[in-house]
Amino acid sequence: MNLLKKILGLVWMILGPAAIVFLIIEAAKKISAKPTQDVYLPWIIIITVFTPIAIGMVIFGWYAWKGEYDLSSKVD
């Protein structure tokens, strides 16, 4: 189970930045196709809201990768 947590931690650390890059690429495609306020304003809001979530995913993944969530490392 601890190995699974470490592997999933690595997955979270990769998914956070990948999601931000994907959102920026998609926003650039949509904005370049129709550059109006009705298009770019929602994308700016989506990217602004999702960036802290993605940073949290990376932090969560880092702690999982380092073994902070391992059951055997807890001291009572």
N, C-alpha and C positions, 0 to 999 in steps of 0.2 A: 504494500500500500504506500509506503514511503517513496519507493521508486516512482510509482504512478504520480504522486504529488509533485515530485521533482520534474518529471517529464511534462506534466501539465503546467507547471510554473514556467518552463521554457516556452510552451505554447502561448501562454498569456503574454509573456514578454515580447513575443514576435507579433501577436495579433494586435496589440495596442498601436504601435507605430504603423503597421500595415493598414489598419482601419483608417487612420488619419490620412495617410497617403492616398488610399482609395477614395475617401471623401473629397479630397482636394482635386484629384484627377476628374472625378465625376462632376464636381462643381465647375471646373474649368470648361469641360465639354458643354454643359448645359448653358453656362453664361456666354460662351463664345457663339453658340447657336442662336441665342435670342437675348442680347444684352439689355434687358430692361430691369427696372427696380423690382418688378414682380418675380423675377427669376433670381437675381443675386442676393436679395435681402434674406429669403428663407435659407439659402445655402450658407450665408455668413452666420446666421443664428444656429443652424445645425452644427456647423464646424466649431463654433464657439462653445456650445453646450457639450459636444461630444469630446472635445480635447481633454478636459479634466477627467472625464470617465476613462479615456484611453491611458492617461498618466496613472490613474489608480490601478488599471489593469496591469501596467508594467510594474508598479510597486508591489502589488499582490503577487505577481509572478516571481519577482525577485525574492520575496520572503519565502515563497514556496520552494524556490530553487535552492535557497540557502538552508532549508530544513527547519524553518521556524514553526512550521505546522506539524512536524513529526510528533507522533504520540510518545515515542521513546525518549524524546529530549526534555519532556516536562519533569520538573522536580517538585515534589510535594513537600 
